[in-house]
Amino acid sequence: MTRPRLAFLDASHGDSSTSRNFRRELDADLVEFDVTDGRLPDHFDYDGVVISGSSSSVYWDEPWIRSLVSWVADADERGVPLLGVCFGHQVVAAALGGTVEDMGEFELGYNEIERTRPDDEDDILAGIGERFTVFTSHGDRVAELPSGADLLAENEFGVHAFRRNHAFGVQFHPEYDTDTAETIARQKEFLPDERIQSVVDGITPENYAAACEAKRLFDNFVGYVNRANAGPVESAA
């Protein structure tokens, strides 16, 4: 498998663990852009695009968010494969015409989600079980999928993965290691101390090992990118 060249749109507001985690998990050459500082690629000559998580909300009226959503929409129109994670998943949904909203609650910690479609070669979740464990950290959700998108996974909090043609989004964080998970949990000072401690107590080797199953989606995306750049790829039914 060749190493594709991916534009990595980092929306983490300078969190050093974000780049480290994605570079560890993606078998690709990443060209990084700090999109919170208004830095976006000035062209679309990449094999694919990955958009990270963020402490921001897609619906905030901020210039860098508007520019990011617009750039991702343009990349989608050009057929560039896209993968959005958490905030990135919501960016992809908004760029394709979906709706993102505040949940009025917060999903945090290791949770189970359920797949909604069977495997196919180009499924971002191919090879992952029907129910699987992931680490979650979000207070927003994709309330309405883009027109023509397929729901790939969900739980009681809503959409956790979707696809439309060459664009994919996952709400959970398959890139997290245990250090990142604990750091993120302890930053949620708006949640009760007891709840944060419960989440931290759940960051165990066993739960992390279970969540590592979802890391397969990174190889799935790289494989999809390589096939897409080798020739025409049929859209999902």
DODREN-436304 format. One line per 8 residues: number of its first residue (from 1); their letters; for each residue z, x, y of N, C-alpha, C. Coordinates in Angstrom, 2 decimals, always signed. Atoms other than C-alpha are relative to their C-alpha. Layout:
NUM) A) Z X Y Z X Y Z X Y | ...
***
This chain:
1) MTRPRLAF) +0.00 +0.85 -1.19 +0.00 +0.00 +0.00 +0.00 +0.89 +1.24 | +0.05 -0.79 -1.22 -0.96 +1.44 +3.37 +1.08 -0.46 +0.98 | -1.00 +0.33 -1.02 +1.41 +1.51 +6.33 -0.72 -0.56 +1.22 | +0.65 +0.58 -1.18 +0.18 -0.93 +8.97 +0.69 +0.42 +1.28 | -0.54 -0.29 -1.33 +0.72 -0.38 +12.69 +0.39 -1.33 +0.63 | -0.52 +1.27 -0.50 +2.94 -3.15 +14.06 +0.57 +0.18 +1.40 | -0.70 +0.07 -1.28 +3.95 -4.02 +17.61 +1.36 -0.64 -0.26 | -1.36 +0.53 +0.19 +7.74 -4.46 +17.52 +0.54 -0.42 +1.36
9) LDASHGDS) -0.44 +0.56 -1.27 +8.86 -6.73 +20.35 +1.51 -0.21 -0.08 | -1.46 -0.06 +0.11 +12.55 -5.95 +20.77 +0.63 -0.81 +1.13 | -0.63 +0.90 -0.98 +14.42 -8.78 +22.51 +1.52 +0.10 -0.04 | -1.44 -0.11 +0.26 +17.91 -7.47 +21.69 +0.83 +0.49 +1.18 | -0.71 -0.49 -1.18 +18.84 -6.34 +25.21 +0.61 +1.38 -0.23 | -0.42 -1.39 +0.16 +19.11 -2.72 +24.15 +0.95 +0.28 -1.14 | -0.88 -0.23 +1.15 +21.10 -3.11 +20.92 -0.66 +1.01 -0.93 | +0.63 -1.08 +0.77 +20.42 +0.17 +19.09 -0.13 -0.33 -1.48
17) STSRNFRR) +0.08 +0.32 +1.43 +21.05 -1.34 +15.66 -1.25 -0.80 -0.34 | +1.17 +0.83 +0.27 +18.05 -3.65 +16.03 -1.18 +0.85 -0.46 | +1.09 -0.90 +0.39 +15.44 -0.89 +15.95 +0.29 +0.67 -1.33 | -0.37 -0.68 +1.24 +17.33 +0.93 +13.19 -0.19 -0.91 -1.20 | +0.08 +0.92 +1.13 +17.52 -2.13 +10.97 -1.43 -0.34 -0.36 | +1.39 +0.36 +0.30 +13.87 -3.13 +11.30 -0.79 +1.20 -0.50 | +0.69 -1.19 +0.49 +12.65 +0.45 +10.85 +0.38 +0.31 -1.44 | -0.43 -0.22 +1.38 +14.69 +0.69 +7.65 -0.70 -0.96 -0.95
25) ELDADLVE) +0.48 +1.04 +0.92 +13.30 -2.55 +6.19 -1.51 -0.12 -0.04 | +1.45 +0.18 -0.06 +9.64 -2.47 +7.26 -0.73 +1.28 -0.37 | +0.83 -1.14 +0.40 +7.25 -0.11 +5.47 -1.25 +0.01 +0.88 | +1.07 +0.08 -0.99 +5.15 +0.16 +8.62 +0.33 +0.96 +1.15 | -0.20 -0.79 -1.21 +4.67 +2.22 +11.76 +0.21 -0.96 +1.16 | -0.36 +0.94 -1.06 +6.42 +0.38 +14.60 -0.21 +0.63 +1.37 | +0.14 -0.37 -1.41 +5.37 +0.67 +18.24 +0.90 -0.94 +0.77 | -1.06 +0.84 -0.55 +8.41 -0.58 +20.14 -0.20 -0.33 +1.48
33) FDVTDGRL) +0.07 +0.48 -1.39 +8.49 -2.62 +23.35 +1.30 -0.73 +0.32 | -1.20 +0.71 -0.46 +11.67 -3.63 +25.19 -0.45 -1.18 +0.86 | +0.57 +1.16 -0.71 +10.51 -7.12 +26.12 +0.98 -0.58 +1.02 | -0.96 +0.51 -0.99 +13.75 -7.94 +27.96 -0.14 +0.73 +1.33 | +0.27 -0.78 -1.21 +12.71 -5.27 +30.47 -1.42 -0.26 +0.50 | +1.34 +0.37 -0.43 +9.32 -6.95 +30.86 -1.11 +0.82 -0.59 | +1.02 -0.87 +0.60 +7.49 -4.47 +28.65 -0.65 -0.70 -1.19 | +0.79 +0.61 +1.06 +4.76 -6.01 +26.52 -1.26 +0.83 -0.22
41) PDHFDYDG) +1.26 -0.72 +0.22 +1.67 -4.51 +24.89 -1.07 -0.49 +0.98 | +1.08 +0.39 -0.90 -1.36 -4.48 +27.19 -1.29 -0.27 -0.75 | +1.15 +0.34 +0.84 -3.70 -5.20 +24.27 +0.54 -0.61 -1.30 | -0.40 +0.66 +1.25 -3.68 -6.84 +20.83 -0.51 +0.78 -1.21 | +0.58 -0.83 +1.05 -5.03 -3.94 +18.76 +1.09 +0.53 -0.93 | -1.02 -0.33 +0.99 -2.23 -4.01 +16.19 -0.29 -0.76 -1.28 | +0.20 +0.69 +1.27 -2.24 -4.91 +12.52 +0.87 -1.25 -0.10 | -0.90 +1.14 +0.00 +0.64 -7.31 +13.13 +1.05 +0.17 +1.08
49) VVISGSSS) -1.03 +0.03 -1.03 +3.56 -8.19 +15.39 +1.29 -0.52 -0.61 | -1.32 +0.46 +0.41 +7.30 -8.53 +14.72 +0.84 -0.21 +1.25 | -0.85 +0.32 -1.15 +9.66 -10.21 +17.22 +1.43 -0.11 -0.49 | -1.39 -0.08 +0.45 +13.40 -9.53 +16.95 +0.84 -1.18 +0.47 | -1.00 +0.94 -0.51 +16.50 -11.61 +17.53 +0.44 +0.37 +1.40 | -0.46 -0.19 -1.36 +18.23 -11.92 +20.88 +1.21 -0.87 +0.26 | -1.09 +0.86 -0.45 +21.32 -13.27 +22.59 -0.49 -1.04 +1.01 | +0.59 +0.96 -0.94 +18.97 -15.22 +24.89 -0.53 -1.23 -0.72
57) SVYWDEPW) +0.61 +1.21 +0.54 +17.48 -18.69 +24.40 -1.43 -0.13 +0.49 | +1.43 +0.09 -0.32 +13.75 -19.34 +24.33 -0.27 -0.93 +1.18 | +0.26 +1.00 -1.05 +14.05 -22.30 +26.72 +0.60 +0.40 +1.35 | -0.48 -0.45 -1.30 +15.78 -20.29 +29.47 -1.17 +0.30 +0.93 | +1.07 -0.22 -0.99 +13.72 -20.07 +32.66 +0.10 +1.42 +0.55 | -0.01 -1.40 -0.40 +13.40 -16.30 +32.77 -1.40 +0.58 -0.16 | +1.38 -0.52 +0.04 +10.17 -14.38 +33.54 -0.34 +0.74 -1.29 | +0.35 -0.78 +1.20 +10.41 -12.04 +30.54 -0.19 -0.91 -1.21
65) IRSLVSWV) +0.16 +0.92 +1.13 +10.81 -14.98 +28.14 -1.32 -0.74 +0.11 | +1.29 +0.67 -0.18 +7.85 -16.85 +29.62 -1.15 +0.93 -0.35 | +1.06 -0.97 +0.28 +5.73 -13.69 +29.42 -0.10 +0.28 -1.49 | -0.02 -0.26 +1.44 +6.80 -13.04 +25.83 -0.65 -1.15 -0.77 | +0.57 +1.16 +0.69 +5.98 -16.58 +24.67 -1.50 -0.07 +0.23 | +1.42 +0.03 -0.32 +2.61 -16.41 +26.44 -0.76 +1.08 -0.77 | +0.67 -1.08 +0.72 +1.74 -13.04 +24.88 -0.11 -0.32 -1.48 | +0.02 +0.36 +1.42 +2.68 -14.26 +21.39 -1.03 -1.10 -0.25
73) ADADERGV) +1.02 +1.05 +0.14 +0.52 -17.37 +21.91 -1.40 +0.61 +0.02 | +1.30 -0.66 -0.07 -2.41 -15.14 +22.87 -0.28 +0.80 -1.28 | +0.16 -0.74 +1.25 -1.83 -12.93 +19.82 -0.35 -0.95 -1.15 | +0.30 +0.99 +1.03 -1.82 -16.02 +17.61 -1.44 -0.47 +0.09 | +1.38 +0.45 -0.18 -5.12 -17.20 +19.08 -1.00 +1.05 -0.49 | +0.87 -1.09 +0.44 -6.60 -13.79 +18.20 +0.13 +0.27 -1.49 | -0.14 -0.16 +1.44 -5.46 -14.10 +14.60 +0.85 +1.16 -0.43 | -0.88 -1.12 +0.36 -2.88 -11.30 +14.70 +1.18 -0.54 -0.81
81) PLLGVCFG) -1.16 +0.46 +0.78 -0.26 -11.76 +11.93 +1.30 +0.18 +0.78 | -1.25 +0.01 -0.75 +3.14 -12.61 +13.41 +1.18 -0.26 -0.92 | -1.26 +0.30 +0.68 +6.69 -12.47 +12.07 +1.10 -0.02 +1.05 | -1.13 +0.12 -0.92 +9.57 -13.76 +14.20 +1.29 -0.19 -0.77 | -1.31 +0.08 +0.65 +13.24 -13.34 +13.22 +1.02 -0.55 +0.99 | -1.03 +0.68 -0.81 +15.96 -15.66 +14.66 -0.60 -0.41 +1.35 | +0.64 +0.29 -1.29 +15.12 -15.73 +18.40 -1.51 +0.17 -0.10 | +1.43 -0.21 +0.18 +11.74 -14.32 +17.38 -0.67 -1.16 -0.71
89) HQVVAAAL) +0.48 +1.19 +0.71 +11.26 -17.24 +14.99 -0.18 -1.16 +0.98 | +0.10 +1.06 -1.00 +11.93 -19.60 +17.88 -1.10 +0.28 +1.02 | +1.10 -0.38 -0.89 +9.52 -17.66 +20.12 -1.34 -0.38 -0.63 | +1.25 +0.34 +0.68 +6.76 -18.04 +17.54 -0.20 -1.51 -0.01 | +0.11 +1.46 +0.01 +7.50 -21.76 +17.21 -0.41 -0.54 +1.36 | +0.32 +0.47 -1.35 +7.42 -22.29 +20.99 -1.42 +0.40 +0.39 | +1.34 -0.48 -0.35 +4.25 -20.19 +21.38 -1.08 -0.84 -0.66 | +0.98 +0.79 +0.74 +2.48 -22.36 +18.80 +0.09 -1.49 +0.31
97) GGTVEDMG) -0.09 +1.39 -0.42 +3.56 -25.62 +20.45 +1.17 -0.77 -0.56 | -1.18 +0.66 +0.52 +6.84 -26.38 +18.69 +1.08 -0.14 +1.07 | -1.10 +0.25 -0.93 +10.17 -27.31 +20.28 +1.27 +0.69 -0.50 | -1.26 -0.66 +0.31 +13.40 -25.29 +20.40 +1.09 -0.65 +0.84 | -1.09 +0.65 -0.72 +16.76 -26.81 +21.36 +1.34 +0.58 -0.41 | -1.38 -0.35 +0.29 +20.48 -26.10 +21.52 +0.51 -0.92 -1.12 | -0.49 +0.80 +1.12 +22.12 -27.24 +18.26 +1.27 -0.76 +0.34 | -1.30 +0.58 -0.28 +25.44 -28.12 +19.89 +1.07 +0.49 -0.95
105) EFELGYNE) -0.93 -0.64 +0.94 +27.12 -26.00 +17.20 -0.54 +1.40 -0.28 | +0.43 -1.37 +0.26 +26.86 -22.46 +15.85 +0.10 +0.30 -1.48 | +0.02 -0.42 +1.41 +25.85 -21.24 +12.40 +0.21 +1.51 -0.04 | -0.35 -1.41 +0.03 +27.45 -17.88 +11.65 +0.54 +0.37 -1.37 | -0.50 -0.51 +1.26 +28.00 -15.87 +8.49 -0.99 -0.19 -1.13 | +0.85 +0.15 +1.18 +26.60 -15.86 +4.97 -0.05 -1.47 -0.41 | +0.22 +1.40 +0.39 +25.12 -19.24 +4.06 -1.18 -0.08 -0.95 | +1.12 +0.22 +0.91 +22.71 -20.68 +1.55 -1.07 -0.83 +0.68
113) IERTRPDD) +1.12 +0.83 -0.43 +19.27 -22.02 +2.37 -0.87 -0.30 -1.22 | +0.80 +0.49 +1.13 +16.76 -23.81 +0.18 -1.48 +0.04 +0.36 | +1.44 +0.00 -0.19 +13.05 -23.23 -0.17 -0.57 -1.40 -0.22 | +0.57 +1.35 +0.06 +10.82 -26.27 +0.24 -1.41 -0.02 -0.58 | +1.36 -0.07 +0.53 +7.48 -25.04 -1.17 -0.04 +1.02 -1.13 | +0.14 -0.99 +1.07 +6.39 -23.20 -4.33 -0.68 +1.27 +0.52 | +0.64 -1.27 -0.35 +5.20 -19.59 -4.24 -1.51 -0.14 +0.10 | +1.40 -0.37 +0.09 +1.70 -18.62 -3.28 -0.10 +1.45 +0.45
121) EDDILAGI) +0.13 -1.44 -0.24 +0.33 -15.11 -2.74 +0.44 +0.39 +1.42 | -0.26 -0.34 -1.39 +0.75 -15.26 +1.03 +1.28 -0.62 +0.55 | -1.26 +0.59 -0.44 +4.15 -16.99 +1.14 +0.96 +1.12 +0.39 | -0.94 -1.01 -0.47 +6.61 -14.93 +3.18 +1.24 +0.07 -0.89 | -1.18 +0.05 +0.86 +9.34 -16.00 +0.71 -0.34 +0.16 -1.48 | +0.42 -0.16 +1.40 +7.38 -15.24 -2.47 +0.95 +0.92 -0.75 | -0.87 -0.81 +0.83 +9.59 -13.93 -5.24 +1.49 -0.17 +0.28 | -1.40 +0.29 -0.33 +12.81 -15.21 -3.65 +0.39 -1.33 -0.64
129) GERFTVFT) -0.43 +1.19 +0.72 +14.86 -17.86 -5.45 -0.10 -1.28 +0.81 | +0.10 +1.29 -0.67 +14.74 -21.57 -4.66 +1.16 -0.21 +0.96 | -1.15 -0.02 -0.90 +18.24 -21.27 -3.15 +0.44 +1.45 +0.12 | -0.37 -1.40 -0.16 +19.28 -17.95 -1.66 +0.94 +0.16 +1.19 | -1.03 -0.30 -0.99 +21.97 -16.37 +0.50 -0.58 +0.84 +1.13 | +0.46 -0.74 -1.17 +21.33 -15.10 +4.03 +1.16 +0.12 +1.00 | -0.93 -0.05 -1.11 +23.30 -13.98 +7.07 -0.62 -0.71 +1.20 | +0.49 +0.81 -1.11 +22.96 -16.39 +10.00 +0.84 +0.22 +1.24
137) SHGDRVAE) -0.71 -0.11 -1.27 +23.87 -16.18 +13.67 -0.86 -0.64 +1.09 | +0.84 +0.68 -1.00 +22.37 -18.82 +15.97 +0.63 -1.31 +0.45 | -0.42 +1.27 -0.56 +23.18 -21.72 +18.26 -1.16 -0.86 +0.44 | +1.23 +0.76 -0.26 +19.57 -22.82 +18.81 -0.75 -0.20 -1.30 | +0.81 +0.23 +1.20 +17.09 -24.19 +16.30 -1.38 -0.49 +0.40 | +1.31 +0.61 -0.17 +13.47 -25.17 +15.95 +0.15 -1.48 -0.34 | -0.21 +1.44 +0.19 +13.76 -28.93 +16.45 -1.28 -0.69 -0.46 | +1.29 +0.57 +0.39 +10.05 -29.67 +16.03 -0.96 +1.13 -0.31
145) LPSGADLL) +0.94 -1.04 +0.40 +7.62 -27.50 +14.11 -1.32 -0.14 +0.76 | +1.33 +0.09 -0.60 +4.26 -26.62 +15.66 -0.92 -0.87 -0.87 | +0.97 +0.82 +0.73 +1.42 -28.94 +14.69 -0.71 +0.87 -1.04 | +0.68 -0.71 +1.07 -0.04 -27.87 +11.34 +0.85 +1.02 -0.72 | -0.88 -0.98 +0.65 +2.94 -25.71 +10.37 +0.62 -0.57 -1.27 | -0.66 +0.37 +1.24 +4.50 -25.78 +6.91 +1.46 +0.46 +0.04 | -1.41 -0.34 +0.15 +8.29 -25.88 +6.46 +0.16 +0.76 -1.31 | -0.18 -0.82 +1.19 +9.25 -23.11 +4.01 +1.43 +0.02 -0.51
153) AENEFGVH) -1.40 -0.03 +0.43 +13.07 -23.22 +3.96 +0.86 -0.68 +1.05 | -0.89 +0.71 -0.91 +15.96 -25.18 +5.46 +1.39 -0.07 -0.60 | -1.32 +0.41 +0.47 +19.64 -26.04 +5.23 +0.51 -1.09 +0.93 | -0.53 +1.11 -0.79 +21.98 -28.52 +6.90 -0.11 +0.24 +1.51 | +0.15 -0.31 -1.43 +21.49 -26.73 +10.24 -1.45 -0.14 +0.48 | +1.39 +0.22 -0.40 +17.73 -27.25 +10.19 -0.97 +1.01 -0.59 | +1.10 -0.85 +0.46 +14.55 -25.17 +9.86 +0.47 +1.46 -0.10 | -0.32 -1.42 +0.16 +15.07 -21.67 +8.46 -1.23 +0.86 -0.26
161) AFRRNHAF) +1.23 -0.78 +0.14 +11.49 -20.62 +7.76 -1.19 -0.95 +0.09 | +1.23 +0.78 -0.07 +7.99 -21.86 +8.56 -1.19 +0.93 +0.06 | +1.26 -0.74 -0.09 +4.38 -20.79 +8.49 -1.08 -0.89 +0.58 | +1.26 +0.62 -0.36 +1.21 -21.71 +10.31 -1.06 +1.08 -0.02 | +1.05 -0.99 +0.18 -1.80 -19.75 +9.13 +0.59 +1.41 -0.09 | -0.43 -1.40 +0.04 -1.00 -16.09 +9.98 +1.32 +0.22 +0.75 | -1.26 -0.11 -0.76 +2.25 -16.83 +11.89 +1.17 -0.48 -0.86 | -1.18 +0.31 +0.81 +5.66 -16.80 +10.18 +1.26 +0.12 +0.86
169) GVQFHPEY) -1.29 -0.10 -0.66 +9.19 -17.39 +11.39 +1.12 -0.21 -0.98 | -1.21 +0.20 +0.80 +12.61 -17.01 +9.74 +1.20 -0.02 +0.95 | -1.14 +0.17 -0.90 +15.80 -18.20 +11.45 +1.13 +0.97 -0.32 | -1.10 -0.86 +0.44 +18.17 -15.99 +9.44 -0.32 +1.48 +0.27 | +0.13 -1.43 -0.29 +18.66 -12.20 +9.64 -0.07 +0.82 -1.29 | +0.10 -0.81 +1.22 +17.32 -10.42 +6.53 +0.16 +1.49 +0.26 | -0.07 -1.42 -0.34 +17.43 -7.08 +8.40 +1.43 +0.53 +0.13 | -1.36 -0.44 -0.27 +21.21 -6.99 +8.88 +0.59 +0.79 -1.17
177) DTDTAETI) -0.91 -0.63 +0.94 +23.43 -4.49 +7.12 +1.40 -0.54 +0.29 | -1.34 +0.57 -0.18 +27.17 -5.16 +6.82 +0.62 +0.40 +1.34 | -0.55 -0.42 -1.29 +28.05 -3.13 +9.92 -0.53 -0.88 +1.13 | +0.59 +0.86 -1.03 +25.63 -5.15 +12.05 +0.57 -1.40 -0.09 | -0.53 +1.36 +0.18 +26.87 -8.43 +10.57 +1.40 -0.12 +0.59 | -1.36 +0.06 -0.53 +30.49 -7.61 +11.43 +0.02 +0.13 +1.52 | +0.05 -0.18 -1.46 +29.64 -6.39 +14.93 -0.44 -1.29 +0.68 | +0.51 +1.24 -0.58 +27.64 -9.54 +15.67 +1.06 -1.10 -0.07
185) ARQKEFLP) -1.02 +1.04 +0.15 +30.40 -11.79 +14.32 +1.13 +0.19 +1.01 | -1.11 -0.25 -0.91 +33.08 -10.13 +16.44 -0.38 -0.19 +1.46 | +0.45 +0.23 -1.38 +30.95 -10.57 +19.58 +0.03 -1.47 +0.40 | +0.05 +1.44 -0.30 +31.12 -14.38 +19.32 +1.36 -0.47 +0.53 | -1.32 +0.28 -0.55 +34.15 -14.66 +21.59 +0.19 -1.46 +0.39 | -0.10 +1.43 -0.31 +33.36 -18.30 +22.34 +0.43 -0.83 -1.21 | -0.46 +0.70 +1.20 +34.30 -19.20 +18.75 +1.48 +0.29 -0.24 | -1.42 -0.23 +0.29 +37.91 -19.57 +17.54 +0.21 +1.29 -0.80
193) DERIQSVV) -0.30 -1.24 +0.70 +39.51 -16.35 +16.31 +0.04 -0.20 -1.50 | -0.12 +0.26 +1.43 +40.20 -17.95 +12.95 -1.37 -0.08 -0.66 | +1.33 +0.12 +0.59 +36.56 -18.75 +12.41 -0.68 +1.37 -0.08 | +0.59 -1.34 +0.01 +35.42 -15.26 +13.37 +0.59 +0.83 -1.13 | -0.63 -0.77 +1.07 +37.95 -13.73 +11.01 -0.47 -0.47 -1.37 | +0.50 +0.52 +1.28 +36.78 -16.01 +8.21 -1.39 +0.54 -0.31 | +1.34 -0.56 +0.20 +33.20 -14.84 +8.75 +0.09 +1.47 -0.37 | -0.16 -1.43 +0.29 +34.29 -11.19 +8.81 +0.53 +0.20 -1.43
201) DGITPENY) -0.53 -0.10 +1.37 +36.29 -11.71 +5.61 -1.08 -0.26 -1.04 | +1.08 +0.31 +0.93 +33.10 -13.04 +4.02 -1.09 +1.06 -0.07 | +0.99 -1.09 +0.03 +31.15 -9.84 +4.75 +0.43 +0.98 -1.08 | -0.42 -0.76 +1.18 +31.74 -8.47 +1.27 -1.21 +0.65 -0.66 | +1.12 -0.60 +0.74 +29.65 -6.20 -0.95 -0.75 -1.03 -0.84 | +0.65 +1.01 +0.85 +28.97 -9.21 -3.18 -0.94 -0.88 +0.82 | +0.86 +0.84 -0.83 +27.65 -11.40 -0.37 -1.18 +0.78 +0.56 | +1.11 -0.82 -0.51 +25.61 -8.55 +1.09 -1.04 +0.22 -1.10
209) AAACEAKR) +0.93 -0.21 +1.12 +24.09 -7.83 -2.34 -0.84 -1.25 -0.23 | +0.75 +1.25 +0.17 +23.14 -11.50 -2.67 -1.03 -0.17 +1.11 | +0.91 +0.17 -1.13 +21.59 -11.51 +0.81 -1.16 +0.99 -0.02 | +1.09 -0.99 +0.07 +19.49 -8.43 -0.01 -1.25 -0.58 -0.67 | +1.18 +0.63 +0.59 +17.22 -10.72 -2.04 -1.01 -0.40 +1.07 | +0.90 +0.48 -1.06 +15.81 -12.08 +1.23 -0.75 +1.14 +0.68 | +0.71 -1.13 -0.60 +14.79 -8.56 +2.35 -1.42 +0.12 -0.56 | +1.34 -0.05 +0.59 +11.79 -9.00 +0.07 -1.05 -0.55 +0.96
217) LFDNFVGY) +0.99 +0.60 -0.90 +10.15 -11.01 +2.84 -0.67 +1.06 +0.88 | +0.63 -1.05 -0.79 +9.54 -7.78 +4.78 -1.19 +0.62 -0.75 | +1.12 -0.51 +0.80 +7.41 -6.37 +1.95 -1.09 -1.06 -0.11 | +0.99 +1.07 +0.06 +5.73 -9.76 +1.66 -0.84 -0.03 +1.28 | +0.73 +0.03 -1.26 +4.82 -9.65 +5.36 -0.94 +1.21 +0.10 | +0.86 -1.19 -0.04 +3.50 -6.07 +5.15 -1.20 -0.17 -0.94 | +1.11 +0.26 +0.91 +1.43 -7.05 +2.12 -0.99 -0.98 +0.58 | +0.89 +0.97 -0.64 +0.06 -10.05 +3.97 -0.81 +0.66 +1.10
225) VNRANAGP) +0.70 -0.70 -1.09 -0.80 -7.88 +6.99 -1.12 +0.86 -0.56 | +1.03 -0.86 +0.58 -2.67 -5.41 +4.79 -1.17 -0.82 -0.54 | +1.09 +0.84 +0.51 -4.64 -8.18 +3.10 -0.79 -0.62 +1.15 | +0.67 +0.64 -1.14 -5.39 -9.88 +6.42 -0.92 +0.97 +0.71 | +0.82 -0.99 -0.68 -6.72 -6.67 +7.90 -1.08 +0.60 -0.88 | +1.04 -0.47 +0.90 -8.77 -5.90 +4.80 -1.16 -0.98 -0.09 | +1.06 +1.00 +0.09 -10.75 -9.12 +5.04 +0.55 -1.38 +0.27 | -0.45 +1.36 -0.29 -10.59 -12.90 +5.54 +1.10 -0.44 -0.94
233) VESAA) -1.09 +0.56 +0.78 -7.40 -14.61 +4.37 -0.03 -1.51 +0.19 | +0.03 +1.46 -0.09 -7.43 -18.30 +3.55 +1.31 -0.53 +0.55 | -1.20 +0.64 -0.53 -4.99 -20.53 +5.42 +0.73 -0.72 -1.14 | -0.79 +0.75 +0.98 -2.18 -22.20 +3.49 -0.47 -1.45 -0.01 | +0.42 +1.41 +0.12 -2.99 -25.65 +2.19 +0.95 -0.89 +0.76
***
